[in-house]
Amino acid sequence: MTTMISDLDIPGSQSTPTIHSDWQGGRLTMRGDSYPENSYELFDQVIHWVRHFLTDEQRPLHLELALVYLNTSSVKAMMDIFDLLEEAYETGRAVSVTWHYDARNERIAELADEFREDCSYPFAITPVRGEP
Amino acid sequence: MKDKEDDALLAQVAALLDSPEHVGHPLHDALQRLYLHHCDQQVQVQRLIDISDRYQSLAMEARQVTEQRYQRALRRQRKLSRISDGYQALMHERNQALHQASTHDPLTGLPNRRLIIERLEEFVRQRRRFTLTLLDIDHFKRINDCHGHDVGDRLLVAITQTLSATLRDYDLCARWGGEEFLLLLADTDRNEARSIVERLRSCLAAVTLRAGDQTISVTVSAGLSQHRPGDPHQTTLMRADQALLKAKRAGRDRSLSDSI
């Protein structure tokens, strides 16, 4: 018996990313800029959701990211999420990340690559023509 | 070696105590108690050593765990700083690009109205002497109409290159409108400005551009106004504009100064 927690459906704004989770599909999407006034409040929900999914479910989890600008606390939150995925992966869980970036902005790909450094699970960084 | 000697001594004492010939000897009882006391002490010492070793190895493990945690935290912190610095640099570059885009003309790369007006306001605030010159390419519309906007654009770029090469470093030249340029000649009175502008006009008249089998060249009209201390920059601009209008009406290909 699994305890399903409610999915996230947070509309984006100029300073916050659009966040959408799909428990049934095992997917989490985040796109846009992230420099919210209170990053912890925003990301705590995401980290909570990821932790619950990885604990309660045995199904694969996939992250679809199209994040552009991240402030320091958002960078920290993303590192925490990637660490959770790494821990799960080390216990044999199927987890993966795809980070989409605007092909005109190669710098975002370089930064995504820095995030990927300590991750041994599948982590793709793929260019998108036009807006991601 | 020491242990072996100790064991040998103890074995010897035990053997002496056990031997029936020594029973009743005045030292027998005292030696027996000393022997037992020693054995007791030895057990105690061994227990202390064991406890101490266990404690030390626990402390060592704890230290290793702390050290590992510290190294991991340090590594994370460095990664965080590195990525965060990357985003900051990205933002800084974007700001610079935006600033450049908002203050410069994309075709010619010259400062736009916004930038030169900022500079004019500065000059007025600092009570610096300057002369403004509005330059206008004569019959530019004809070039656009006859050869297309592409040729018109190329001509504007060629004119800009000559303008930038001819002006002094401390002058500022902006693209004011379609084929109009505004020169801010710093620390310059109108007589000095006049000779600069005349030299500039002859350089610009020598600019040629190939369009198909034709060679295009243009003349330029100019209106000058020396800033009057205390005037807002708008007044000086208006006077330059009026001088330009007069130069146009007088038959173009000339420069005229607004009287102070």
HADDOCK unambig.tbl for C-alpha pairs under 7 A between the chains (distance, minus, plus):
assign (segid A and resid 69 and name CA) (segid B and resid 87 and name CA) 6.55 0.50 0.50
assign (segid A and resid 70 and name CA) (segid B and resid 87 and name CA) 6.60 0.50 0.50
assign (segid A and resid 71 and name CA) (segid B and resid 84 and name CA) 6.70 0.50 0.50
assign (segid A and resid 72 and name CA) (segid B and resid 84 and name CA) 5.31 0.50 0.50
assign (segid A and resid 75 and name CA) (segid B and resid 80 and name CA) 6.71 0.50 0.50
assign (segid A and resid 75 and name CA) (segid B and resid 84 and name CA) 6.73 0.50 0.50
assign (segid A and resid 76 and name CA) (segid B and resid 80 and name CA) 6.36 0.50 0.50
assign (segid A and resid 111 and name CA) (segid B and resid 83 and name CA) 6.23 0.50 0.50
assign (segid A and resid 111 and name CA) (segid B and resid 86 and name CA) 6.82 0.50 0.50
assign (segid A and resid 114 and name CA) (segid B and resid 83 and name CA) 6.72 0.50 0.50
